[in-house]
């Protein structure tokens, strides 16, 4: 198996505002309720509908909140960094020889 992307998913409840810093160019996908997105260096606000996505730039700051009655699930999808690919390849090679990767959880 070869992993070609990495993602982080979380849920936002109605009434919450979540600040997010984008470390690498990525894509935001929304499920559940619509999400209101305010972006740094952008005078526009965005309403991302369920099933839709928004492309994000490295270094952006976001403020996310739910635009609806229920919770929203947001997922950030982006390519793996070279170091993450190397760790994954070393873990797969180690498993071939009966060793287990004990590096802990991957941070995306």
C-alpha positions in Angstrom: 0.0 0.0 0.0 1.2 3.5 -0.8 -0.4 6.5 0.8 -0.5 9.5 -1.5 -2.4 12.0 0.6 -2.9 13.0 4.1 -6.0 14.4 5.8 -7.4 15.8 9.0 -11.1 15.8 9.8 -13.0 17.4 12.7 -16.5 18.5 13.6 -17.7 22.0 14.3 -20.7 22.5 16.5 -23.2 25.4 16.0 -22.0 28.5 17.8 -18.3 27.6 17.7 -15.7 29.6 15.8 -12.5 27.6 15.0 -9.3 29.3 14.1 -7.0 27.3 11.7 -3.5 28.0 10.4 -2.8 26.4 7.0 0.8 25.0 7.0 0.7 23.6 3.4 -1.6 24.1 0.4 -4.6 21.9 0.9 -8.3 21.5 0.1 -11.2 22.0 2.6 -14.2 19.6 2.1 -17.4 20.1 4.0 -20.1 17.6 5.0 -23.2 18.1 7.2 -24.1 21.7 7.6 -22.7 24.6 5.5 -19.5 26.3 6.8 -18.8 30.0 6.9 -15.1 30.7 6.2 -13.2 33.9 6.8 -9.7 34.0 5.3 -6.7 36.2 6.1 -5.7 38.7 3.4 -9.2 38.3 1.8 -12.0 40.8 2.0 -14.6 38.1 1.0 -16.3 35.6 3.2 -17.1 32.1 1.9 -20.0 29.8 2.5 -19.0 26.3 1.6 -22.0 24.0 1.0 -22.0 20.3 2.0 -20.3 18.3 -0.6 -18.3 21.3 -1.8 -14.6 22.2 -1.4 -12.4 25.2 -1.1 -8.7 25.3 -2.2 -6.5 26.9 0.5 -3.1 28.5 0.3 0.0 27.8 2.5 0.3 30.3 5.3 -3.4 31.3 5.3 -5.3 31.8 8.5 -9.0 30.7 8.6 -11.9 31.2 11.0 -14.6 28.6 10.5 -18.1 28.4 11.9 -21.3 26.5 11.1 -23.9 28.2 9.0 -26.9 26.0 9.9 -28.7 24.2 12.7 -26.5 21.0 13.0 -22.8 20.3 13.2 -20.5 20.4 10.2 -17.6 18.0 9.4 -14.6 19.6 7.7 -11.8 17.7 6.2 -8.5 19.1 5.1 -6.8 17.0 2.3 -3.3 17.6 1.0 -0.3 15.9 -0.4 2.2 14.2 1.9 5.4 16.0 2.5 8.7 14.3 1.5 9.5 13.4 5.1 6.1 11.7 5.7 6.6 9.7 2.5 10.0 8.6 3.7 8.7 7.6 7.1 5.9 5.6 5.4 8.3 3.8 3.1 10.6 3.0 6.1 7.7 1.6 8.1 6.5 -0.5 5.2 10.1 -1.9 4.7 10.4 -2.6 8.4 7.1 -4.5 8.4 8.5 -6.7 5.6 11.2 -7.8 8.0 8.9 -8.2 11.0 9.6 -4.8 12.6 6.8 -2.5 13.8 6.9 1.3 13.3 6.7 3.0 16.7 6.9 6.6 15.6 3.5 7.5 17.1 0.7 9.4 15.3 1.4 11.5 12.2 0.7 15.2 12.5 -0.9 16.7 9.4 
